[in-house]
Amino acid sequence: VQLQASGGGLVQAGGSLRLSCSASGHTGAMGWFRQAPGKEREFVASIRWSGRNTVYTDSVKGRFTISGDNAKNTVYLQMNSLKLEDTAVYYCAARSGDRARIIISAMSDNRAYDYWGQGTLVTVSS
């Protein structure tokens, strides 16, 4: 399964961006992680198709919304009220649809995902 992400770019603080990611195969869950310069990769948000459960890291709650179309194996991340600290490379991740359903407590764990996209850069300027 290959993942193709798009939508990154340069935006001013307070602005919005929408990231998209499409998977070439069947997935059970998809999500977004990010890595800022000099920092480790961190979880941002994910969605489990069964039940359409969503999980967010605390720092983006109320600002970011993850959604998607499981029939198309496509996930979106709508990012509003962007802050300087949101600057990072954003990676799309997907869990194989052939695996057992991911439990909600594992949705933020990068080890739960099997496939990763190439990353798309989001830069928030002041």
Backbone as a chain_set.jsonl record, in Angstrom:
{"seq": "VQLQASGGGLVQAGGSLRLSCSASGHTGAMGWFRQAPGKEREFVASIRWSGRNTVYTDSVKGRFTISGDNAKNTVYLQMNSLKLEDTAVYYCAARSGDRARIIISAMSDNRAYDYWGQGTLVTVSS", "coords": {"N": [[0.846, -1.183, 0.0], [0.58, 2.142, -0.886], [0.999, 5.517, 0.171], [-0.174, 8.717, -0.526], [0.357, 11.953, 0.134], [-0.789, 15.333, 0.375], [-1.125, 18.951, 0.256], [0.274, 20.549, 2.03], [2.057, 23.584, 2.954], [2.852, 27.121, 3.054], [1.668, 29.24, 5.535], [0.102, 31.936, 7.267], [0.146, 32.606, 10.782], [-2.786, 31.74, 12.498], [-4.168, 31.147, 10.257], [-5.477, 28.704, 7.858], [-5.147, 25.322, 6.708], [-5.552, 22.46, 4.612], [-4.879, 19.123, 4.7], [-4.436, 16.233, 2.679], [-4.649, 12.726, 2.149], [-4.194, 9.807, 0.354], [-4.644, 6.339, 0.126], [-3.387, 3.463, -1.529], [-4.47, 1.016, -1.158], [-6.561, -1.194, 0.82], [-7.534, -0.014, 3.987], [-7.64, 0.045, 7.609], [-7.523, 2.003, 9.458], [-6.513, 5.415, 9.555], [-4.128, 8.051, 9.866], [-2.448, 11.015, 11.138], [0.815, 12.121, 11.724], [3.444, 14.205, 12.996], [6.557, 15.933, 12.561], [8.614, 18.156, 13.956], [11.361, 20.421, 13.394], [14.292, 19.202, 14.832], [12.944, 17.728, 16.69], [11.203, 14.809, 17.936], [9.1, 12.557, 16.081], [5.625, 13.023, 16.376], [2.311, 12.135, 17.41], [-0.671, 13.279, 15.82], [-3.443, 13.144, 14.903], [-6.03, 10.697, 14.363], [-8.174, 8.377, 12.625], [-10.498, 5.809, 12.909], [-11.95, 3.577, 10.782], [-14.046, 1.737, 11.246], [-16.717, 2.404, 13.096], [-15.961, 4.996, 13.012], [-14.333, 6.363, 14.774], [-12.455, 8.951, 16.295], [-9.3, 10.34, 17.25], [-7.348, 12.734, 18.95], [-4.357, 14.604, 19.517], [-3.736, 16.532, 22.448], [-2.903, 19.175, 21.964], [-3.985, 19.999, 19.558], [-6.674, 19.794, 19.661], [-9.905, 21.017, 19.037], [-8.979, 22.702, 17.11], [-8.0, 21.3, 14.906], [-9.39, 19.007, 12.556], [-10.037, 15.718, 11.779], [-11.017, 13.729, 9.064], [-12.632, 11.619, 6.652], [-12.905, 9.305, 3.869], [-13.696, 6.129, 3.86], [-14.263, 4.314, 1.889], [-12.822, 5.238, -0.212], [-10.391, 5.177, 0.87], [-9.177, 7.474, 1.89], [-7.974, 10.203, 3.72], [-8.428, 13.237, 5.514], [-7.073, 16.244, 6.898], [-8.142, 18.913, 8.431], [-6.904, 21.938, 9.247], [-7.146, 24.5, 11.404], [-6.819, 27.848, 12.759], [-4.014, 27.998, 12.939], [-0.844, 27.695, 14.527], [2.456, 28.924, 15.318], [3.888, 26.843, 16.402], [2.862, 24.657, 15.144], [4.282, 24.187, 12.933], [5.856, 21.861, 10.922], [6.881, 18.729, 9.441], [4.381, 16.859, 8.11], [3.168, 13.626, 8.38], [1.405, 11.095, 6.786], [-0.272, 8.191, 7.891], [-1.142, 4.725, 7.798], [-3.113, 1.929, 8.686], [-3.138, -1.462, 7.946], [-5.949, -2.882, 6.337], [-6.264, -5.545, 6.615], [-5.544, -6.338, 9.065], [-6.369, -6.877, 12.56], [-9.007, -4.945, 14.054], [-8.037, -1.751, 15.088], [-7.469, -0.829, 18.446], [-8.897, 1.796, 20.389], [-7.174, 3.018, 22.227], [-4.743, 2.582, 21.123], [-4.551, 4.107, 18.912], [-2.987, 6.355, 18.779], [-0.46, 5.487, 18.686], [2.494, 5.045, 16.971], [3.382, 2.57, 16.262], [1.23, 1.097, 15.625], [0.611, 1.403, 13.033], [1.04, 0.557, 9.609], [1.876, 1.577, 7.187], [3.431, 4.386, 5.652], [3.381, 7.754, 4.538], [5.154, 10.094, 2.413], [5.485, 12.543, 3.589], [4.554, 15.915, 4.17], [5.261, 19.318, 4.09], [4.425, 21.716, 6.46], [4.388, 25.045, 7.088], [4.186, 27.565, 9.382], [3.943, 30.957, 9.632], [4.788, 34.049, 11.288]], "CA": [[0.0, 0.0, 0.0], [1.315, 3.402, -0.923], [0.251, 6.673, 0.624], [0.171, 9.963, -1.209], [-0.14, 13.094, 0.894], [-0.672, 16.641, -0.266], [-1.825, 20.037, 0.934], [1.122, 21.378, 2.864], [2.436, 24.865, 2.405], [3.169, 28.228, 3.949], [0.462, 29.962, 5.955], [0.32, 32.806, 8.415], [-0.479, 32.191, 12.042], [-4.217, 32.003, 12.498], [-4.736, 30.682, 9.0], [-5.941, 27.321, 7.745], [-4.684, 24.443, 5.645], [-6.175, 21.151, 4.595], [-4.038, 18.055, 4.189], [-5.133, 15.061, 2.155], [-3.809, 11.542, 1.98], [-4.898, 8.687, -0.262], [-3.96, 5.05, 0.178], [-3.644, 2.672, -2.732], [-5.096, -0.24, -0.784], [-7.545, -1.206, 1.896], [-7.007, 0.36, 5.3], [-8.573, -0.031, 8.725], [-7.423, 3.279, 10.153], [-5.519, 6.311, 8.978], [-3.844, 9.125, 10.793], [-1.402, 11.982, 10.848], [1.866, 12.39, 12.689], [4.261, 15.32, 12.526], [7.897, 16.034, 13.128], [9.174, 19.497, 13.884], [12.832, 20.407, 13.364], [14.957, 18.913, 16.092], [12.068, 17.005, 17.621], [10.776, 13.48, 17.523], [7.789, 12.491, 15.454], [4.555, 12.933, 17.362], [0.959, 11.87, 16.926], [-1.545, 14.436, 15.694], [-4.845, 12.737, 14.882], [-6.295, 9.5, 13.583], [-9.564, 7.965, 12.497], [-10.74, 4.387, 12.703], [-13.114, 3.551, 9.914], [-15.121, 1.044, 11.952], [-17.212, 3.268, 14.16], [-15.514, 6.353, 12.699], [-13.775, 6.97, 15.977], [-11.322, 9.845, 16.064], [-8.464, 10.657, 18.403], [-6.5, 13.903, 18.71], [-3.458, 15.018, 20.573], [-4.36, 17.651, 23.153], [-2.51, 20.494, 21.454], [-4.717, 20.37, 18.347], [-8.109, 19.659, 19.882], [-10.641, 22.26, 18.825], [-8.421, 23.427, 15.968], [-7.843, 20.364, 13.792], [-10.435, 18.008, 12.382], [-9.706, 14.627, 10.864], [-12.192, 13.133, 8.45], [-12.203, 10.826, 5.507], [-13.811, 8.444, 3.131], [-13.037, 4.825, 3.923], [-14.441, 3.643, 0.6], [-11.743, 5.726, -1.065], [-9.156, 5.108, 1.65], [-8.646, 8.831, 1.873], [-8.144, 10.916, 4.976], [-8.164, 14.666, 5.459], [-6.819, 16.92, 8.156], [-8.437, 20.338, 8.346], [-6.149, 22.609, 10.301], [-7.555, 25.89, 11.571], [-6.147, 28.587, 13.835], [-2.648, 27.459, 13.002], [0.121, 28.367, 15.383], [3.847, 28.742, 14.923], [4.348, 25.526, 16.853], [2.339, 23.609, 14.265], [5.233, 23.997, 11.844], [6.43, 20.511, 10.956], [6.559, 17.838, 8.333], [3.246, 16.035, 8.481], [3.199, 12.311, 7.761], [0.198, 10.289, 6.786], [-0.034, 6.802, 8.26], [-2.309, 3.869, 7.606], [-3.078, 0.569, 9.207], [-3.686, -2.398, 6.963], [-7.301, -3.346, 6.549], [-6.24, -6.99, 6.867], [-5.223, -6.564, 10.478], [-7.474, -6.721, 13.491], [-9.392, -3.558, 14.273], [-7.183, -1.075, 16.058], [-8.192, -0.365, 19.626], [-8.821, 3.247, 20.471], [-6.01, 3.426, 23.006], [-3.54, 2.402, 20.302], [-4.629, 4.924, 17.708], [-1.948, 7.381, 18.803], [0.825, 4.79, 18.727], [2.971, 4.875, 15.602], [3.612, 1.133, 16.002], [-0.032, 0.49, 15.172], [0.433, 1.709, 11.616], [1.886, -0.266, 8.747], [2.327, 2.284, 5.997], [3.704, 5.799, 5.884], [3.561, 8.597, 3.371], [6.449, 10.744, 2.266], [5.538, 13.757, 4.39], [4.274, 17.189, 3.519], [5.731, 20.37, 4.988], [3.535, 22.808, 6.852], [5.149, 26.118, 7.717], [3.334, 28.637, 9.88], [4.766, 32.139, 9.846], [4.183, 35.088, 12.139]], "C": [[0.889, 1.244, 0.0], [0.4, 4.547, -0.509], [0.75, 7.91, -0.09], [-0.484, 11.118, -0.475], [0.075, 14.381, 0.118], [-1.348, 17.685, 0.597], [-0.975, 20.91, 1.828], [1.45, 22.698, 2.193], [2.764, 25.866, 3.476], [1.888, 28.996, 4.263], [0.811, 30.833, 7.146], [-0.379, 32.253, 9.647], [-1.934, 32.641, 12.053], [-4.925, 31.514, 11.256], [-5.097, 29.206, 9.031], [-5.264, 26.615, 6.578], [-5.443, 23.136, 5.742], [-5.227, 20.155, 3.95], [-4.912, 16.905, 3.715], [-4.151, 13.921, 2.014], [-4.664, 10.409, 1.425], [-4.024, 7.448, -0.208], [-4.353, 4.231, -1.039], [-4.319, 1.348, -2.442], [-6.04, -0.072, 0.38], [-6.91, -0.895, 3.248], [-8.079, 0.209, 6.37], [-8.597, 1.251, 9.539], [-6.359, 4.111, 9.449], [-5.299, 7.469, 9.936], [-2.728, 10.033, 10.309], [-0.451, 12.097, 12.04], [2.654, 13.575, 12.152], [5.606, 15.323, 13.238], [8.422, 17.437, 12.876], [10.694, 19.407, 13.886], [13.415, 20.169, 14.747], [14.137, 18.147, 17.094], [11.715, 15.636, 17.069], [9.387, 13.561, 16.87], [6.726, 12.312, 16.527], [3.211, 12.727, 16.679], [0.167, 13.173, 16.852], [-3.013, 14.024, 15.795], [-4.986, 11.459, 14.07], [-7.775, 9.181, 13.586], [-9.606, 6.47, 12.225], [-12.026, 4.26, 11.91], [-14.312, 2.863, 10.581], [-15.536, 1.879, 13.144], [-16.868, 4.727, 13.958], [-15.058, 7.093, 13.959], [-12.578, 7.839, 15.599], [-10.592, 10.126, 17.373], [-7.564, 11.82, 18.015], [-5.504, 14.067, 19.849], [-4.013, 16.307, 21.183], [-4.083, 19.007, 22.503], [-3.288, 20.929, 20.21], [-6.233, 20.266, 18.529], [-8.796, 21.015, 19.761], [-10.141, 23.064, 17.653], [-8.339, 22.551, 14.723], [-9.019, 19.393, 13.763], [-9.986, 16.969, 11.367], [-11.002, 14.031, 10.341], [-11.703, 12.29, 7.282], [-13.295, 10.006, 4.901], [-13.17, 7.064, 3.083], [-13.217, 4.038, 2.636], [-13.33, 4.032, -0.369], [-10.388, 5.646, -0.382], [-8.424, 6.451, 1.613], [-8.96, 9.515, 3.196], [-7.753, 12.377, 4.779], [-7.851, 15.195, 6.856], [-7.045, 18.414, 7.919], [-7.796, 21.019, 9.538], [-6.526, 24.085, 10.32], [-6.785, 26.537, 12.723], [-4.715, 28.104, 14.029], [-1.732, 28.349, 13.819], [1.534, 28.095, 14.888], [4.339, 27.341, 15.269], [3.749, 24.364, 16.071], [3.263, 23.354, 13.073], [5.937, 22.651, 11.978], [6.222, 19.848, 9.603], [5.467, 16.902, 8.827], [3.261, 14.745, 7.667], [1.844, 11.635, 7.891], [0.577, 8.849, 7.129], [-1.311, 6.002, 8.074], [-2.063, 2.496, 8.192], [-3.759, -0.332, 8.189], [-5.102, -2.812, 7.335], [-7.382, -4.84, 6.796], [-5.919, -7.318, 8.31], [-6.48, -6.403, 11.324], [-7.767, -5.233, 13.687], [-8.522, -2.941, 15.352], [-8.027, -0.646, 17.254], [-7.925, 1.117, 19.799], [-7.571, 3.712, 21.197], [-4.711, 3.311, 22.223], [-3.498, 3.335, 19.106], [-3.568, 6.016, 17.657], [-0.541, 6.796, 18.778], [1.327, 4.536, 17.309], [3.21, 3.419, 15.246], [2.344, 0.426, 15.508], [-0.254, 0.651, 13.68], [1.469, 0.982, 10.772], [2.517, 0.505, 7.601], [2.453, 3.775, 6.307], [3.882, 6.532, 4.558], [4.896, 9.322, 3.418], [6.571, 12.026, 3.08], [5.248, 14.995, 3.563], [4.557, 18.295, 4.528], [4.661, 21.427, 5.202], [4.378, 23.836, 7.595], [4.199, 27.239, 8.101], [4.227, 29.825, 10.223], [4.014, 33.183, 10.68], [3.805, 36.316, 11.325]], "O": [[1.823, 1.361, 0.792], [-0.797, 4.55, -0.794], [1.955, 8.117, -0.237], [-1.707, 11.252, -0.458], [0.999, 14.498, -0.687], [-2.057, 17.357, 1.548], [-1.458, 21.921, 2.338], [1.159, 22.903, 1.014], [2.932, 25.524, 4.647], [1.127, 29.353, 3.365], [1.701, 30.509, 7.933], [-1.367, 31.526, 9.551], [-2.263, 33.764, 11.672], [-6.155, 31.472, 11.213], [-5.034, 28.549, 10.07], [-4.865, 27.24, 5.595], [-5.916, 22.752, 6.811], [-4.822, 20.32, 2.799], [-5.978, 16.639, 4.269], [-2.96, 14.135, 1.785], [-5.726, 10.096, 1.963], [-2.821, 7.503, -0.464], [-5.486, 4.292, -1.516], [-4.703, 0.63, -3.366], [-6.286, 1.035, 0.859], [-5.871, -1.454, 3.6], [-9.274, 0.24, 6.076], [-9.576, 1.546, 10.225], [-5.434, 3.581, 8.834], [-6.183, 7.82, 10.718], [-2.153, 9.847, 9.237], [-0.87, 12.161, 13.195], [2.54, 13.912, 10.974], [5.764, 14.799, 14.341], [8.643, 17.844, 11.736], [11.251, 18.408, 14.34], [13.068, 20.854, 15.709], [14.572, 17.932, 18.225], [11.908, 15.352, 15.887], [8.626, 14.504, 17.085], [6.907, 11.542, 17.471], [3.014, 13.101, 15.523], [0.311, 14.052, 17.701], [-3.737, 14.499, 16.67], [-4.166, 11.172, 13.198], [-8.529, 9.652, 14.437], [-8.844, 5.946, 11.414], [-13.068, 4.774, 12.315], [-15.443, 3.341, 10.493], [-14.772, 2.036, 14.097], [-17.406, 5.6, 14.639], [-15.357, 8.269, 14.167], [-11.799, 7.503, 14.707], [-11.189, 10.147, 18.45], [-7.073, 11.885, 16.888], [-5.781, 13.712, 20.995], [-4.683, 17.082, 20.5], [-4.946, 19.884, 22.501], [-3.255, 22.104, 19.845], [-6.987, 20.622, 17.623], [-8.334, 22.018, 20.305], [-10.799, 24.015, 17.231], [-8.584, 23.021, 13.611], [-9.564, 19.014, 14.799], [-9.605, 17.299, 10.244], [-11.963, 13.851, 11.089], [-10.512, 12.259, 6.97], [-14.442, 10.007, 5.349], [-12.207, 6.851, 2.346], [-12.396, 3.175, 2.325], [-12.948, 3.249, -1.238], [-9.364, 5.999, -0.967], [-7.225, 6.53, 1.343], [-10.07, 9.414, 3.719], [-6.87, 12.703, 3.986], [-8.312, 14.652, 7.86], [-6.231, 19.084, 7.284], [-8.106, 20.714, 10.689], [-6.258, 24.822, 9.371], [-6.183, 25.852, 13.549], [-4.277, 27.84, 15.148], [-1.833, 29.576, 13.802], [1.772, 27.153, 14.132], [5.108, 26.736, 14.521], [4.098, 23.209, 16.314], [3.049, 22.419, 12.3], [6.534, 22.345, 13.01], [5.49, 20.343, 8.746], [5.625, 16.234, 9.849], [3.353, 14.764, 6.439], [1.232, 11.612, 8.959], [1.622, 8.355, 6.705], [-2.416, 6.534, 8.18], [-0.944, 1.982, 8.186], [-4.814, -0.004, 7.646], [-5.408, -3.059, 8.501], [-8.443, -5.355, 7.147], [-6.019, -8.474, 8.722], [-7.498, -5.876, 10.877], [-6.895, -4.382, 13.51], [-8.3, -3.54, 16.404], [-9.15, -0.164, 17.099], [-6.875, 1.628, 19.41], [-6.971, 4.713, 20.806], [-3.693, 3.88, 22.616], [-2.514, 3.352, 18.365], [-3.285, 6.547, 16.583], [0.447, 7.528, 18.842], [0.645, 3.875, 16.526], [3.24, 3.062, 14.068], [2.4, -0.709, 15.032], [-1.203, 0.097, 13.126], [2.621, 0.818, 11.174], [3.577, 0.126, 7.101], [1.699, 4.337, 7.1], [4.449, 6.006, 3.6], [5.667, 9.167, 4.366], [7.677, 12.542, 3.238], [5.651, 15.099, 2.405], [4.139, 18.213, 5.683], [4.076, 21.955, 4.255], [5.005, 23.526, 8.608], [3.497, 27.792, 7.255], [5.159, 29.7, 11.017], [2.785, 33.186, 10.757], [3.286, 37.286, 11.877]]}, "num_chains": 1, "name": "protein.A"}
